[in-house]
Amino acid sequence: MDHTISILEPMAKIIHANYNNKRETDGLPVEYPTWNGLPDSLKNSNLSRARGVFAKLSRFGYTVSDKPLHDSEEVFDFTPEQLEMLTREVHGEWVAERIQNGFTCGERDAEKKTTPYLVPFEKLTEEIKDYDRDVVRNIFPMLKKLGLMVYKIS
């Protein structure tokens, strides 16, 4: 399957919408309700997360297809162990991406490029870890929404 911008941008938009839904569910304000209103640094962050989906899946011997693969078993979710491993990874990738884009520690402010979450995963509260877990949990539903299926390669 071709992982070009034609699929990455829709994935990134869903990632952004999922993040906003999580904030609303948690009773927190949504700072950027629309994709078009996002600063470029945050659009790029969502695109980076979208690009990483395929590598994460392939690590476990999974592939993505828009057509049924009759000789392979369809997979619908990560195991709990895979979820936690990928959650730690997602946070590490996020920290690296933020630092590369000039973010520093400080009060949460995307315009000033400051965030209090540039810390090791272990130092995050469970509430904040859940944002990273949701990124991983949302992979399968996001792909399904885009008409894609995940298969274990035999």
C-alpha positions as CSV (number, residue, x, y, z in Angstrom):
1,M,0.0,0.0,0.0
2,D,1.2,3.5,-0.9
3,H,1.8,5.6,2.2
4,T,1.8,9.0,0.4
5,I,0.4,12.3,1.5
6,S,-2.9,11.2,0.1
7,I,-3.4,8.8,3.1
8,L,-1.1,10.6,5.6
9,E,-3.0,13.9,5.6
10,P,-6.4,12.2,6.3
11,M,-4.8,10.2,9.0
12,A,-3.2,13.3,10.6
13,K,-6.6,15.0,10.5
14,I,-8.2,12.1,12.4
15,I,-5.3,12.1,14.9
16,H,-6.0,15.8,15.5
17,A,-9.8,15.2,15.9
18,N,-9.2,12.3,18.3
19,Y,-6.9,14.6,20.4
20,N,-9.6,17.3,20.5
21,N,-12.3,14.7,21.4
22,K,-10.1,13.4,24.3
23,R,-9.7,17.0,25.6
24,E,-13.4,17.6,25.4
25,T,-14.1,14.3,27.2
26,D,-11.6,15.4,29.9
27,G,-13.4,18.8,30.2
28,L,-10.4,20.7,28.9
29,P,-10.5,23.5,26.4
30,V,-9.9,22.7,22.7
31,E,-7.3,25.3,21.5
32,Y,-7.4,24.4,17.8
33,P,-10.8,22.9,16.9
34,T,-10.0,22.7,13.2
35,W,-7.2,21.3,11.1
36,N,-6.9,24.6,9.2
37,G,-6.5,26.5,12.4
38,L,-3.5,24.5,13.6
39,P,0.0,26.1,13.5
40,D,2.3,24.4,11.0
41,S,4.3,22.9,13.8
42,L,1.3,21.0,15.2
43,K,0.2,19.9,11.7
44,N,3.7,18.5,11.2
45,S,3.5,16.8,14.5
46,N,0.2,15.0,13.5
47,L,1.7,14.1,10.1
48,S,4.7,12.7,11.9
49,R,2.5,10.5,14.0
50,A,0.6,9.4,10.9
51,R,3.9,8.4,9.2
52,G,4.9,6.3,12.2
53,V,1.8,4.2,12.1
54,F,3.0,1.9,9.4
55,A,6.4,1.2,11.0
56,K,4.7,0.4,14.3
57,L,2.4,-2.1,12.6
58,S,5.2,-3.7,10.6
59,R,7.2,-4.3,13.7
60,F,4.6,-6.9,14.8
61,G,4.4,-8.4,11.3
62,Y,1.2,-6.5,10.4
63,T,0.4,-4.9,7.1
64,V,-2.3,-2.5,5.9
65,S,-4.5,-3.1,2.9
66,D,-7.6,-1.5,1.4
67,K,-8.6,-5.0,0.0
68,P,-9.2,-8.2,1.9
69,L,-6.1,-10.4,2.2
70,H,-7.8,-13.9,2.2
71,D,-4.5,-15.7,3.0
72,S,-3.8,-13.6,6.1
73,E,-5.5,-13.1,9.5
74,E,-7.1,-9.8,10.1
75,V,-6.0,-8.0,13.3
76,F,-8.3,-5.7,15.2
77,D,-6.2,-4.3,18.1
78,F,-2.8,-4.4,19.8
79,T,-2.2,-6.8,22.7
80,P,-1.8,-5.1,26.1
81,E,2.0,-5.6,25.9
82,Q,2.2,-4.1,22.5
83,L,0.0,-1.1,23.6
84,E,2.3,-0.2,26.5
85,M,5.5,-0.7,24.5
86,L,4.1,1.6,21.7
87,T,2.8,4.1,24.2
88,R,6.3,4.6,25.6
89,E,7.6,4.9,22.1
90,V,5.0,7.4,21.0
91,H,5.9,9.6,23.9
92,G,9.6,9.4,23.1
93,E,9.0,10.2,19.5
94,W,6.8,13.2,20.5
95,V,9.5,14.5,22.8
96,A,12.2,14.2,20.1
97,E,9.9,15.9,17.5
98,R,9.1,18.7,19.9
99,I,12.7,19.3,20.8
100,Q,13.7,19.2,17.1
101,N,11.0,21.9,16.4
102,G,12.3,24.2,19.1
103,F,10.0,23.4,22.0
104,T,11.3,23.8,25.5
105,C,10.0,23.0,29.0
106,G,7.5,25.5,30.4
107,E,3.8,26.3,30.7
108,R,1.8,24.7,27.9
109,D,1.7,27.2,25.0
110,A,2.0,26.1,21.4
111,E,2.6,29.6,20.1
112,K,5.6,30.0,22.5
113,K,6.7,26.4,21.8
114,T,6.7,25.4,25.5
115,T,5.3,22.3,27.1
116,P,5.7,20.8,30.6
117,Y,5.7,17.2,29.1
118,L,9.2,17.1,27.7
119,V,10.1,14.5,30.4
120,P,10.7,10.8,30.5
121,F,7.5,8.7,30.2
122,E,7.8,7.5,33.8
123,K,7.5,11.1,35.1
124,L,4.2,11.7,33.4
125,T,0.9,11.5,35.3
126,E,-1.4,8.6,34.3
127,E,-3.8,11.2,32.8
128,I,-1.1,12.5,30.4
129,K,0.2,8.9,29.7
130,D,-3.4,8.2,28.5
131,Y,-3.0,10.8,25.7
132,D,-0.1,8.7,24.4
133,R,-2.1,5.5,25.0
134,D,-5.0,7.0,23.0
135,V,-2.7,7.7,20.1
136,V,-1.9,3.9,20.0
137,R,-5.5,2.8,20.8
138,N,-6.8,4.9,18.0
139,I,-4.7,3.4,15.3
140,F,-7.0,0.5,14.3
141,P,-10.2,2.6,14.4
142,M,-8.5,5.3,12.4
143,L,-7.5,2.9,9.7
144,K,-10.9,1.3,9.7
145,K,-12.5,4.8,9.2
146,L,-10.3,5.2,6.2
147,G,-11.4,1.9,4.7
148,L,-8.2,0.1,5.6
149,M,-7.7,-3.3,7.3
150,V,-4.7,-4.6,9.3
151,Y,-3.5,-8.2,8.6
152,K,-0.9,-10.4,10.3
153,I,1.6,-11.4,7.6
154,S,1.9,-15.2,7.6
